[in-house]
Amino acid sequence: MKTSENAGYVKRTQKDYSISFKLQVVQEIELGQLGRTEACHKYGIQAKSTVREWLRKYGTFDWENQSQKVVAKTPEQKILELEAKIRLLEKQKNRAEHLAERADKKAIIFDMLVDLAEKEYQIDIRKNYTPDLSISSKKSTKKH
C-alpha cells in the first residue's frame, strides 16, 4: 500500500481486500443491513465504485436484466461462507458460556449474601416451604 504525505491517506487496491471480506460486505448490503455508503464508512473503503464492483461480481442481483439471479457459488465461496458462519457461531457460543458462568457466580454470591444477612440479623430471608405445602399448592393450581 502506498501512503501519501497528507493526513495519513492510504491508497488501497483490490488486492488489499480478501475474498471473504468482499463476500461479507456484499452479503450485508444484500441483506439490507448496510447501504453502499454505510459499508464504505464502516469498513474504510474509499470508493463506492469498489463496493459496486463487488456487488456486480459476487452479488445475487442480475445487473443486465435488473432482477435477482440464482448464482451457483464456487466451492471456495461456500467454504469461506461456512468458515465465517463457524467463526460467528463460536463467538456466540463463547459469549453464552461466559454469560452462564457469570450468572452462576452471581447466584453463588447472592446465596452467600443471604446467608450472611440471615446470620447477622438472625432472621429467615428465604422462605422454607414444607414438602406437603408445595405438593398441595401444585394440586390446587392444576384444578383451575
N, C-alpha and C positions, 0 to 999 in steps of 0.2 A: 504494500500500500504506500502511496506517496502522500507526504504531509506538506501542506503549504505553510508558509511562514505566518500567515494572518489567521489569528484566532483559532488555532488548532484544527483547521479544516482537514479532513481526511478524505482523499479521493478513493472510492472503492470501485471494484469491478465485479462482474457477475461471478467470478471465481472466488470471491470473498465469502459468498453465501453457500452453505451446504444445501444439498438437495432436500434433506429432511427439514431444514429451516424454511426453504421455499414452500414445501408442501404444507407445513404448519401455517404459514401466513395465508396461503391460498384457501386452506380449509376454514380458517377463522373468518375470512372475508365471505366465503360462500355460505357459511352458516349464519351470517348476519351479525356476528359478534363484533366485527370491526368494519369500518369503511376503508377505502384505499388510503385516504389521507390519514386516518387514525392509525392505520398499520405503519405508515411511514414514520409518524411521530413516535409511536410506541417502540418500534424496533430500530429507529435511527437510519431508515432507508432514505437516501437523499432525493430520489426522484419517483414521482407517481408512475412514470412510464415503466420503471423497473417492475413495479408490482403488476402493472397492466400486462407486461410481457409474461410474467409468471402465471397470471390468470389465463392467458392465451395458451401457454404451453401445458400447464398442469391442471387447469380448472376443468369443470364439467360443462361449461357453457359453450355451445357451438356458435362462434362469432360470425360465421358466414351465414348461417340460417337463423340466427337470433333465437335459438331455443336450447333447452337443456339436452345434452347428449350423454349417452352412457359410454364411458371410455373404459376399455379393458386396461386395468393397471398392470404395469410390468411387475414381475416378481420382486424386483428391487424396491419398487414403490410400496408393495404390500408389506415387505419385510420392514421397511422404515416406519410405516404406519403402525404395524404391530409392535415394534420396539418402542415407539413413542407411547402407545397405549399401555404397555407393560411398565414403562417408567412412571406414567401417571398413576396407575393402579398401585405401584409400590409406594409412591409418595402418600397416596390416600391411606393405604394400609398402615404405614408408619405413623401417620398423623392419628389415626384411630387408636392404634396401640398406645401412643403417647397420652392421648386423652383418657383412655381407660385406666392406664397406670396412675395418672394424676387424680382421677376420680376415686380410685382405691385409696390413695394416700390421704385424700380429703376425708373419706369416710373413717379411716383409722384415727386421724387427728380429731375429728368430731367426736368419736366414741371416747377418746382419751379426755377431751374437754368435759364431756358429760359426766364421765366417771369422777373426774377431779371436782366438778361442781357438786355432784351428789355427796362426795366425801367431805368437802369443805363446808357445805351448808346443811348437811345431814337431812336432805330431802330427796324424795324419789322423783326424778325428772322423767325417766322412761316409764311408760305405762306397762304394768305387769298384768297381762290377761291370763286367767286360768284357762287350761285347755277346754273345760266344759263350757265356759262362756263363749269362747271363739267358735266352737262347734255349733252351739245353739244359735249364735248370730248368723252363721252361714246358712243354717237351715231356714231361718226366718226370711232371709233375703231371697232364697230360691222360691219360696211360696208366692212372692209378689210378682 
